[in-house]
Amino acid sequence: MIEDSNVTSTERRERMETIVSRISRIPRTEFADDVLIREELGIDSLMAMEIVATLEREFDIEINEAEMYDISTIGEFVAFVDQRCRERHAS
């Protein structure tokens, strides 16, 4: 679990990409900001649930499933998780 509040957004993104790649079996090179998660990468709801659960454990955050429905691209997803991490570790 990453608990250090000094982790940079870049380091956090690299860790997120590694997790998503491992679960989805999609190479990290496919994770450009404008890539559509469902349509282009084919990440289905079961994969998404596993990814979210892993990220919650890894970064010690909580992600509400309802919030995920509005996220469509890799860039939006990375920004969302990064923001949640910064909020969680700001205290």
CYANA upper distance limits for C-alpha pairs under 8 A (distance plus 0.5 A):
  1 MET  CA     57 ARG  CA      6.96
  1 MET  CA     58 GLU  CA      4.74
  1 MET  CA     59 PHE  CA      6.31
  1 MET  CA     60 ASP  CA      7.40
  2 ILE  CA     58 GLU  CA      6.31
  2 ILE  CA     59 PHE  CA      5.66
  2 ILE  CA     60 ASP  CA      7.81
  3 GLU  CA     59 PHE  CA      7.01
  3 GLU  CA     60 ASP  CA      7.53
  3 GLU  CA     89 HIS  CA      8.08
  4 ASP  CA     89 HIS  CA      8.31
  5 SER  CA     86 ARG  CA      7.93
  5 SER  CA     89 HIS  CA      5.94
  5 SER  CA     90 ALA  CA      7.66
  7 VAL  CA     11 GLU  CA      6.79
  7 VAL  CA     12 ARG  CA      7.15
  8 THR  CA     12 ARG  CA      6.68
  9 SER  CA     13 ARG  CA      6.51
  9 SER  CA     82 ASP  CA      6.96
 10 THR  CA     14 GLU  CA      6.72
 11 GLU  CA     15 ARG  CA      6.84
 12 ARG  CA     16 MET  CA      6.65
 12 ARG  CA     82 ASP  CA      7.64
 13 ARG  CA     17 GLU  CA      6.54
 13 ARG  CA     78 VAL  CA      7.01
 13 ARG  CA     82 ASP  CA      8.25
 14 GLU  CA     18 THR  CA      6.71
 15 ARG  CA     19 ILE  CA      6.82
 16 MET  CA     20 VAL  CA      6.66
 16 MET  CA     55 LEU  CA      7.67
 16 MET  CA     78 VAL  CA      8.21
 17 GLU  CA     21 SER  CA      6.34
 17 GLU  CA     28 ARG  CA      6.50
 17 GLU  CA     31 PHE  CA      7.85
 18 THR  CA     22 ARG  CA      6.57
 18 THR  CA     28 ARG  CA      7.44
 19 ILE  CA     23 ILE  CA      6.77
 19 ILE  CA     51 ILE  CA      7.59
 19 ILE  CA     54 THR  CA      8.03
 19 ILE  CA     55 LEU  CA      8.15
 20 VAL  CA     24 SER  CA      6.33
 20 VAL  CA     25 ARG  CA      8.32
 20 VAL  CA     26 ILE  CA      8.21
 20 VAL  CA     51 ILE  CA      6.63
 21 SER  CA     25 ARG  CA      5.65
 21 SER  CA     26 ILE  CA      5.43
 21 SER  CA     27 PRO  CA      6.21
 21 SER  CA     28 ARG  CA      6.37
 22 ARG  CA     26 ILE  CA      7.85
 23 ILE  CA     47 MET  CA      7.54
 23 ILE  CA     50 GLU  CA      8.04
 23 ILE  CA     51 ILE  CA      7.30
 24 SER  CA     43 ILE  CA      7.40
 24 SER  CA     47 MET  CA      7.26
 26 ILE  CA     30 GLU  CA      7.53
 26 ILE  CA     41 LEU  CA      8.16
 27 PRO  CA     31 PHE  CA      8.31
 30 GLU  CA     35 VAL  CA      8.22
 31 PHE  CA     35 VAL  CA      7.05
 31 PHE  CA     74 ILE  CA      6.81
 32 ALA  CA     74 ILE  CA      7.08
 32 ALA  CA     75 GLY  CA      7.72
 33 ASP  CA     73 THR  CA      6.95
 33 ASP  CA     74 ILE  CA      5.38
 33 ASP  CA     75 GLY  CA      4.37
 33 ASP  CA     76 GLU  CA      7.92
 34 ASP  CA     73 THR  CA      6.12
 34 ASP  CA     74 ILE  CA      6.80
 34 ASP  CA     75 GLY  CA      6.69
 35 VAL  CA     40 GLU  CA      6.97
 35 VAL  CA     41 LEU  CA      8.08
 35 VAL  CA     73 THR  CA      5.88
 35 VAL  CA     74 ILE  CA      6.28
 35 VAL  CA     75 GLY  CA      8.30
 36 LEU  CA     40 GLU  CA      5.65
 36 LEU  CA     41 LEU  CA      7.13
 36 LEU  CA     72 SER  CA      6.12
 36 LEU  CA     73 THR  CA      4.91
 36 LEU  CA     74 ILE  CA      7.00
 37 ILE  CA     41 LEU  CA      5.72
 37 ILE  CA     42 GLY  CA      7.11
 37 ILE  CA     43 ILE  CA      6.58
 37 ILE  CA     72 SER  CA      6.31
 37 ILE  CA     73 THR  CA      5.85
 37 ILE  CA     74 ILE  CA      6.61
 38 ARG  CA     42 GLY  CA      5.20
 38 ARG  CA     43 ILE  CA      5.47
 38 ARG  CA     44 ASP  CA      6.91
 38 ARG  CA     72 SER  CA      7.73
 39 GLU  CA     43 ILE  CA      8.35
 43 ILE  CA     47 MET  CA      6.46
 43 ILE  CA     48 ALA  CA      6.94
 44 ASP  CA     48 ALA  CA      6.59
 45 SER  CA     49 MET  CA      6.61
 46 LEU  CA     50 GLU  CA      6.90
 47 MET  CA     51 ILE  CA      6.64
 48 ALA  CA     52 VAL  CA      6.55
 49 MET  CA     53 ALA  CA      6.59
 50 GLU  CA     54 THR  CA      6.63
 51 ILE  CA     55 LEU  CA      6.63
 52 VAL  CA     56 GLU  CA      6.56
 52 VAL  CA     63 ILE  CA      7.55
 53 ALA  CA     57 ARG  CA      6.89
 54 THR  CA     58 GLU  CA      6.51
 55 LEU  CA     59 PHE  CA      6.34
 55 LEU  CA     60 ASP  CA      8.25
 55 LEU  CA     61 ILE  CA      8.11
 56 GLU  CA     60 ASP  CA      5.81
 56 GLU  CA     61 ILE  CA      5.29
 56 GLU  CA     62 GLU  CA      6.14
 56 GLU  CA     63 ILE  CA      7.38
 57 ARG  CA     61 ILE  CA      7.56
 59 PHE  CA     85 CYS  CA      7.21
 60 ASP  CA     85 CYS  CA      8.36
 60 ASP  CA     88 ARG  CA      8.40
 61 ILE  CA     84 ARG  CA      7.32
 61 ILE  CA     85 CYS  CA      6.91
 61 ILE  CA     88 ARG  CA      7.03
 62 GLU  CA     84 ARG  CA      8.43
 63 ILE  CA     67 GLU  CA      7.91
 63 ILE  CA     68 MET  CA      8.48
 64 ASN  CA     68 MET  CA      7.60
 65 GLU  CA     69 TYR  CA      7.72
 67 GLU  CA     71 ILE  CA      8.08
 71 ILE  CA     76 GLU  CA      6.39
 71 ILE  CA     77 PHE  CA      6.59
 72 SER  CA     76 GLU  CA      7.30
 72 SER  CA     77 PHE  CA      7.96
 73 THR  CA     77 PHE  CA      6.81
 74 ILE  CA     78 VAL  CA      6.59
 75 GLY  CA     79 ALA  CA      6.61
 76 GLU  CA     80 PHE  CA      6.54
 77 PHE  CA     81 VAL  CA      6.75
 78 VAL  CA     82 ASP  CA      6.46
 79 ALA  CA     83 GLN  CA      6.51
 80 PHE  CA     84 ARG  CA      6.72
 81 VAL  CA     85 CYS  CA      6.63
 82 ASP  CA     86 ARG  CA      6.72
 83 GLN  CA     87 GLU  CA      6.63
 84 ARG  CA     88 ARG  CA      6.61
 85 CYS  CA     89 HIS  CA      6.60
 86 ARG  CA     90 ALA  CA      6.29
 87 GLU  CA     91 SER  CA      8.25
